[in-house]
Amino acid sequence: MLDKAEDIHPLFNGAPKSTEFKKLRKRIVSQTREAIEQYGMIEPGGKWLVCLSGGKDSYTLLAVLHELKWRGLLPVELLACNLDQGQPGFPATVLPKFLQEREVAHRIEYQDTYSIVMDKVPQGRTFCALCSRLRRGNLYRIAREEGCTAVVLGHHRDDILETFFMNLFHGGRLATMPPKLVNEEGDLFVYRPLAHVAEVDCEKFARDLNYPIIPCDLCGSQDGLQRQQVKQILDGWEKNSPGRRQVMFRALMNTRPSHLLDPELFDFKALSRSEPDSALENELPPLFR
């Protein structure tokens, strides 16, 4: 990747010249491109609504997508969008100024969903679920108004892992955020191009580029949320066994329905002794074959 001013998108202006940052940037761009191709996110004439919250993940998403487009590797139109939800203390001028200076096509939308959340959620309960639903509904509306084919979110590898364990521990199901899905109305794709990117890399990337981070505590987000508890568990596993997160993530890409218990995914009743499960046999030690 070139580093001359005329050879980079303005989102990379002022990027560090260090070898460490160049490797980080190359890794994130490569992993994002891999996910886009692997999950078939590109369609002819596509227009993506890139959701920008002002956090490290969405800044990383915005920069990497524009890098790929700048290189001719992402043939879609990009429109950045920030939804100002009316949280007290939200710095409303930060993102418009940032996007204008970086020559990024964008739309800023104000919708006071904060007041709705405060009115509907009982005291002591967490706000995130309702806040997320209201935000998603508004983003779908904006995408339709702008003629977009997809809503693009900044969830990364660690978000996907945390959601898997939240569903496992609290939801009683094996499920997580897919990298690609269709909304309930069937008219928009939802993409997560950072699906293969580690959170720590997003954090380093946004910090090295000195992006103006807006914290996700403007609404007084409560401590002790289920996601934070799961994150702490994963942090502990990663500390004791470095690389554990990536191993678990690979497991999500290597499922075997015949080795789980869901009869809707695998027809256990149709199994016969004349057609043994060869995959299971190969996994067993010789003594049990």
N, C-alpha and C positions, 0 to 999 in steps of 0.2 A: 504493500500500500504506500502511495506517495504522500509526502508531507508538505509539499509546496502549497502556498495559500490557494493558488488557482486549481489545485488538484484535489481539494477536499471540500466537503460541504461546510457551510458556515457554522454548523453545529459543532464542528471539530476545531474551530478557531481557538488558538491558545492551548492546544493539546500538548501534553508533555512530550519531550523528545526522547525520553528514556527508553531503553530496550524493554524494560519491564512493562511499561504502558503499551508499547507497540504489540507485545505478545498478548497482553490482556485484550486489547482492541481486536486483534486478529482472531483470538479464541471466541469472543462473543459474536463477532460477525459471522464466523464460520458455523458456530452452533445454531445461530438464528437462521442462516441460510439452509442448513441441514433440516431443521424442523419445518421450514416453509415448503421445502421440496418433498420431504418424507410424508407429510400429511396433506399434500395437495392443496395448498392455500391459494395458489395463483390461478386465476381464471381470466380469459380474454375480456378486456374492457372493465376490469375491476377497479373499484374506488373504495379505499379503506378509510374509515373514521378511526383515527388513532387517538385513543383516550389518554389524556394527560392530566394527572392529578397534581403534579408538582413534586411527587416523591421520586426517589432514586430509580425505581424500577421503570416508571413511565418515561422518565428522561432517557434512560438507557434504550428503551424500546424506540422512542422517537428518533434518536440519533442513529441507531443501527439500521432502521428501515430506510432513513434518508441516505445513509452510506451505501446501502445496497442499490437503491434507486439511482444514486449519483454514479455508481459504477455500471449501470445498465443491467443489473442482475435482478431487478424487481420491477417488472413492467406493469405497474398499477399506479393510479393516482392516489396521493396521500393528502388527507386533511386532518390536521391536529384539532382536538376539541377538548376544552376544559369546561366542566360543569361546576359553576360556583353554587354550592348548595346552601349558602347563607349561614355558614357556621360563624359564630362570633370570633372576631380577630382574623378572619381570612384575608390575606394580603392581596386584594383584588387586582392590583396593578402589576404584580410581579410577572405573571405568565404572559399577559399581552405584550409587555415590554420585551421580555425574553424572546418571544416568537417573532416579533417585528424585527428585532435586531439580528436574529438568525435567519431571516428571510424564509420563514416557514408559513405556508398557507394554513390558516386556522379559523376557528370559530369559538368565541367565548359566549357561554350561555349562563344566564342567572335564573335559578329556580330555588325558591326557599323551601327545600325539603326538610331542612333542619327543624323548623317550627312544627311541621307535621309529625316528625319523629318524636319530638319532645312532648307533643300533645297525646300521641297514641301509645307510647311505650311507658308502662308503669314504672314508678320510681324504684330504682334498684336493679332493673333489668338492663340488659345490654342493648345498645342502639344499632349495632352493625347490620343485623339481618334486614330490618325494615329499611334502613338507610341505603343498603345495597340494592334492594328491590326497586326503590324509588329512583335511584341513580340509573339503574339499568333501563328502566322504562323510558326515562328521558333521553338516554343515549340512543335507544332504538328509534325514538321519534325524530331526533336530530338526524340520524343516519338516513332515514326515509326522506326527510326534507331536503337533504343535500344530495340525494341520488346515490348514496353509497351502497355497495354490495356486501360489506362486512364491517362489523365492529371489532376493533383490535385492542386487546387488553394486555397489560404488562405483567401478568402472572408468570413467575419463573419456576424453575425446578423445585425449589424448596416450598413454594406455595402449593404446588401439586402434591408433594409428599405429605405436607401437613394436612391437607384436605383429605387425603387417603386415610390417614390415621384418625382424623376426627370422625370420619364416617365409620371406621372400624370400631373405635372406642365408644362413640356416642350414637351413631346412626344404625348400627347393626347391619352394615352392608359393605361390600367391597366396591368402592367407587371413588372417583376423584374428578378434578377438573380436566376435561379432555382438551387436547390442543386445537381441536376443530369441532364445532357443532353447528346445528341450525336452530334458530330461536323457535319458540312455540308457535309463532304465527307462520313460520316456514318461509319468510321472505328475506332473512338476513343470516349470513354466516357470522359466527363468533370465533375469532382466531386468538391463539396465544403463541406468538412466534418465539417467545423467550422460554419455551417449555424445557429446553435442554440447558439453559443457562443458570448457573449457581447464583444465589442471592449475594454471596460475598463478592462475586465479580461485578454485579450491578452496583454494589456499594462503592467499590474501589473506582469503578469507571466514572460514576457521577461525581465522586469526590475529586478525582484527578482533573476532571474538566471544569470543576468549580461551578457546577450548575446550582441555581438558587433553590435549595430544597425547602419545600413547605411541609412541616411535620403533620402526621396523621393523628394529632391529638387536639385539634381545634375545637372538637365538640366535647372535650373532656372524656375521651375514650377510657372506659373502665379497666382497671387492673384485673388480672385473674381470669381473662377470657379463655375459653377453651383452646383457641388457636395458640395463645401464648403458652399455655401449659404444654401443649404438644410440641411447640418449638423448643421449650426447655428440655423435654425428653430427648428430642433429636439432637440437640446440642450436646447433651451428656453422652449419648452414644457415639457421636462424631469425635468428641474429645478422647474417649476411651479407645476408639477404633477409627482412626482417620480414614476417610474414604467410604465410610458406612453409608452416607446419604446417597452417593452415586451407585453403590451396589443395590440399595433398595429401589432407587429410581429405575435401574435396569430391569428389576423384577417386574415393574409395571408394564414393561414392554415385552415380557416373556411369560405370559399367562398360559396355563394349561387347564382348560375347562374340565378335562377328564380326571384331574387331580384335585378338584374342588368338590363342593357338595350341592351345586345348583342344578337340579334336573331340567331347568329351562334352558340351560346352556349345553348340557350333555345328556344324551339319551342313555341313562344307566340301564333302563329296563331292556333295551335292545342288545346289550352285551351278551355274548354267548361264549361258552367254553371253547368252541371251535375257532373263535376269533379273539385271542387274548390281547390284552392291552400291552403291546410290545414296548411302548414307552415306559410303562410302569415296570416291566420286567427288566429293562435295561438299567433302571435306577436302583434295583434291589441288589444287595451283595450276593455272590454266588451261593451262599448257604441257603438263601430263601428263594432261589429260582426253581 
